[in-house]
Amino acid sequence: MLKYIYLSLTLLVLKVTCLFREGACPELNHGNLTLDLKSIMGRWYEVARHKNSTMERGMCVYNDLMMNDDGTFNFTITQRLPTGLDEFSGMLSPTSYPFRFNALLHSDLANIQFPYYILSTDYTNYLVDYTCMNVEGGRDEYLHIWFRNQDYSKRMLRHILDYLRENFMFTEDLLEFTRINC
């Protein structure tokens, strides 16, 4: 297995310069690359996200991924807010594209469906994901960088940010989080 997996997208260049953009969500395709779903299961700690994210606003965010017998997997995202811990959860279902999933986010108000992509992972250290939801007048895009350990490598994070800058150009909208006191 490669130490780092960098995915070339068949979309010419995905340029996300802000959270809200005009137009529909893009369809991304990773070609014939495969994803080892069992290797991405477990806990991931958020180290960066879009600064205007409406889903996560807290600190010390982590995501637990658990595989189900039917090939789908559940996610539970936990964050620390000033009022205490907050969780939201959902389910990811594989599609015919190895790095794309149909996501279902459970909410008190409604269930929200959207495509979810894993842009890059090395399975043991980091995972970069991307979600997009079509909304009236455009789309909301989200990018997260997750690490397996709270004590993550700053050098590896810089390497990932350089890669994203080079290929996607949306790192200026990312907030980096320290995991101190989490």
Order of alpha helices (4+ residues) and beta strands (2+ residues): beta-beta-alpha-beta-beta-beta-beta-beta-beta-beta-beta-alpha-beta
